[in-house]
Amino acid sequence: MPCHELERFTFSDPRVSNALRNFVTLRVDLSNGGTPGAREAAAEFRVVGIPTIVLLDRRGKEWEKGRVLGFMGPEDFLARADALRQREES
């Protein structure tokens, strides 16, 4: 399952952990339908499948180019996180 692959290969990578230290990270479990709160978050962020990664800027606005549906390896994830960081700095 792609959710487990993200945990095992991407988010466990020390480079990804290091890159995320300046981000607020949230995980919403939508397996088995999720809780009412999880379903509310999924509706708010227009989640159509799992896993979905949504990157928000400092103002809480989604960076559309950062949205990922499905598995993403560490290298690709690091590139997206870095692009958002650079965008925020400019």
HELIX and SHEET records of a PDB file:
HELIX    1   1 PRO A    2  GLU A    5  1                                   4    
HELIX    2   2 LEU A    6  THR A   10  3                                   5    
HELIX    3   3 PRO A   14  ALA A   19  1                                   6    
HELIX    4   4 LEU A   20  ASN A   22  5                                   3    
HELIX    5   5 SER A   31  GLY A   33  5                                   3    
HELIX    6   6 PRO A   36  GLU A   44  1                                   9    
HELIX    7   7 GLU A   64  GLY A   66  5                                   3    
HELIX    8   8 PRO A   74  GLU A   89  1                                  16    
SHEET    1   A 2 THR A  52  ILE A  53  0                                        
SHEET    2   A 2 VAL A  68  LEU A  69 -1                                        
END                                                                             
